[in-house]
Amino acid sequence: QVQLVESGGGFVQPGGSLRLSCAASGFTFTSYTVSWVRQAPGKGLEWVSDINGLGGSPYYADSVKGRFTISRDNAKNTVYLQMNSLKPEDTAVYYCNVRQYWGQGTQVTVSS
């Protein structure tokens, strides 16, 4: 059974940092690209970043490029999203996604 469990969200002031984690189980972790997708209040889903199974070729949305860094630890079946220089517009529920599977999401709120 595929499971994706996000953690690390919270409340932070503008300019602050958070690190999100996505712990995966139930499939061959190294075989799949993992994506982070977010949904801001009242808006649709927005792709944020993804990384391939071996940890290479990270891609970022223009809105987060230079501020967010995606990485993965295949020994721990975990993908991370380091978020720096956070802005109020980064406020959203952040989801981990692999193919048709989604985690439950973790809330990130950026506000003064």
N, C-alpha and C positions, 0 to 999 in steps of 0.2 A: 504494500500500500504506500503510495507516494505521499510524503508529508513535507511541507515547507513551513518553517516556523520562523517568523521575523521577531526581532527584538531590538532594543536600543533607542527607540523613539523617546520623545519627551518634549519638554518646554525649554526653549533657549532664547536668549536675546539676540537681536541682529548682530552679525559679526561672529557669533559663537560657532561651536562645532559639535557634531554628534557623529557617532559611528553606529551604523545599523548592521545587524547580522541576520543572515538567513541560513538556518540549519536545515539540511536536507536529508531525507532518508527514503528508502524504498525503491531506489533505482541506481543504476551505475552512474555515479555522480560525474565522473570525468568524461562521460560521453556527451554531455549536454551543455549548451550555452545557457547561462542563467541571466535573467534580466531583472532590473528594478524598474517598476512602473509606479507612478503616483497619481493620486486623484485629489485635487484641491476641492474645497467646499463649493458645491454647486457647479462643478465643471466635470468634463469627461476625463478618461484615462490619458495620461501623458507618459510615453516611454522616456526613461531617464538615462539608462546605461545598460550595457550588457558586456559579458565576457565569455570567451569560449571555454571549452572543457579543460584545456590545458593551461588556462590562465593568460592566454595571449589575446591580442587584438581587442582590447577594450574600446568601446565606443561610447560616446556621450552626446546627449542633447546639447544644442548650442546654449541653452539656458543655464546649464550647469558646468559646462566645459571650463576647466581651469580652477574650479572650486571643489568638485567632487572627484573622488578616486575609487574605482571599483577594484576589488581583488578577491582572490579565493584561496582557501587552504584545502586542498583536496584530501589531505590526511584527516582533516576534521569534517569533511563534507559541508563546508561552510563558505558562504560568499559574504563579503563585507562591502559596505558603502560608507566611505569616510567623507563626511560633508563638512566643509569649512566655509568660512565667510558666509554664513547663512543669512538669507534675506526673508522678509515677511512673505514674499511670493513663493517661497519654498514650503510654506505651510501646506500640508497634505497628509493623506494616509499613503504610506509607502508599502508597496507589495512586491514580493519576490515571485517570479514567474519562470516556469520551465514548461515549454510546450503548452499543453492545455491545463496545466496545474498551477494553482495559485495558493499563496499563503493567506493568513487571515488579516494581514496588514499590521502596521505599527504607525501610530500617530506622531507626526512631527509638527510642532507649533513654534513658530518664530515670531516673537512679539516683544515689544518693549513695555 
